[in-house]
Every structure is written in C-alpha cells, then in structure tokens.
C-alpha cells in the first residue's frame, strides 16, 4: 500500500469513528489531497507569487459534507486577520518550487499550517 492509499484508508477509519477528533479528520483530509494541493500551488505561484493555499473548513463537518471544500490560493501580501502571525515567516522561507504552504481553518481551534513537499 503506497502513502496515498494509507492516507485514504486512515481518513476512512476516522470518518467512520464518531469519537474521532475533527482536527484529526481535517489533517487526514489534507494528506489525502496533498498531491492536488501541490499541483494547485505550482500553477498559482508563477501568476501570484509566494502565497498560501487556504482551506476554510469553518462551518463544514467533513463527516457529512458532500462536494468540495473551499480552497483558494492567496498571495503572501494579501494577509488576513484570520491568519496566524507566524504564517508570514513560513511564507518568507518556504521553497515555492518544491513546497506548498497550506493554511487549514476550522471551527473550535487555531489555524493549522502545513508545508507540503
């Protein structure tokens, strides 16, 4: 079983577990779609420069959601009051040719930052 298949199997287990924390489900979701997120960032970077992929899952329960999550690429200088202060440092230091920065927003917890390779 490859890494992508393992991530999908973990997400399925979490979705079927009523006691699974929503943060674990969301993090697993990021793992499952990491290749698509990297591809998205590689397309956006030449057009918009350094930036972040924001996944705003506030108000969405991934256990019951259908369709796609709101995902957008924002240039680093776009900024938002919702973004954590340490995001600026991450955006200044990541390698946009081989990495992507993902900001995961969800209800009830601080935003999570991922640097995908």
C-alpha positions in Angstrom: 0.0 0.0 0.0 1.5 3.4 -1.0 1.4 6.6 1.0 -1.7 7.9 -0.7 -3.6 4.7 -0.2 -2.6 4.7 3.5 -3.7 8.3 3.9 -7.1 7.5 2.3 -7.5 4.3 4.5 -6.8 6.4 7.6 -9.3 9.1 6.6 -12.0 6.4 6.0 -11.3 5.0 9.5 -11.5 8.4 11.1 -14.7 9.3 9.2 -16.3 6.1 10.5 -15.3 6.8 14.1 -17.8 9.0 15.8 -15.2 9.8 18.5 -12.5 10.9 16.1 -11.5 14.5 16.7 -12.4 16.8 13.8 -8.8 18.1 13.7 -7.5 14.6 13.0 -10.1 14.2 10.2 -9.1 17.6 8.7 -5.4 16.8 8.9 -6.0 13.4 7.3 -8.0 15.1 4.5 -5.0 17.4 3.8 -2.8 14.3 3.5 -5.2 12.7 1.1 -5.3 15.7 -1.3 -1.7 16.8 -0.8 -0.7 16.0 -4.4 -3.6 18.1 -5.8 -2.7 20.9 -3.4 0.9 20.9 -4.5 -0.2 21.0 -8.2 -2.6 23.9 -7.4 0.2 25.8 -5.7 2.6 25.2 -8.6 0.1 26.7 -11.0 -0.7 29.7 -8.8 2.9 30.6 -7.9 4.0 31.9 -11.3 0.9 34.1 -11.6 0.5 35.3 -8.0 4.0 34.8 -6.4 4.6 33.4 -2.9 1.4 32.5 -1.2 -0.8 30.2 0.8 -3.5 27.7 0.0 -6.3 28.4 2.4 -8.7 25.6 3.2 -11.6 27.2 5.1 -13.5 24.3 6.7 -15.3 26.6 9.2 -18.9 25.5 9.3 -18.2 22.3 7.5 -18.3 18.8 9.1 -16.2 16.6 6.9 -18.1 13.6 8.2 -21.3 14.7 6.4 -20.1 17.1 3.8 -20.5 16.5 0.1 -18.9 18.3 -2.8 -15.6 20.1 -2.3 -14.1 22.2 0.4 -13.5 25.9 -0.2 -9.8 26.1 -1.3 -8.2 29.2 -2.6 -4.6 30.5 -3.2 -3.8 33.9 -1.7 -0.6 35.9 -2.4 1.6 36.3 0.8 0.9 40.0 0.8 -2.9 39.5 0.8 -2.9 38.9 4.5 -6.0 38.4 6.7 -6.8 39.0 10.3 -7.7 35.3 10.5 -4.2 34.2 9.6 -1.8 33.3 12.4 1.1 35.7 12.9 3.7 33.0 12.2 2.4 32.5 8.7 4.4 35.4 7.4 7.6 33.7 8.5 6.6 30.4 6.8 5.7 32.2 3.6 9.0 34.0 3.5 11.1 30.9 3.9 9.4 28.0 2.0 10.7 26.9 -1.4 7.8 27.5 -3.8 9.4 25.4 -6.5 9.1 22.2 -4.4 6.8 23.1 -1.5 3.3 24.5 -0.8 2.0 26.2 2.3 -1.5 25.2 3.4 -3.5 27.0 6.0 -6.3 24.9 7.4 -9.1 26.9 9.1 -11.8 25.1 11.1 -14.2 25.7 13.9 -13.0 25.5 17.5 -9.2 25.5 17.0 -6.3 27.7 16.0 -5.5 27.6 12.3 -3.0 24.9 11.3 -0.1 25.5 8.9 1.3 22.7 6.7 4.3 22.8 4.4 3.8 20.1 1.8 6.6 18.7 -0.3 
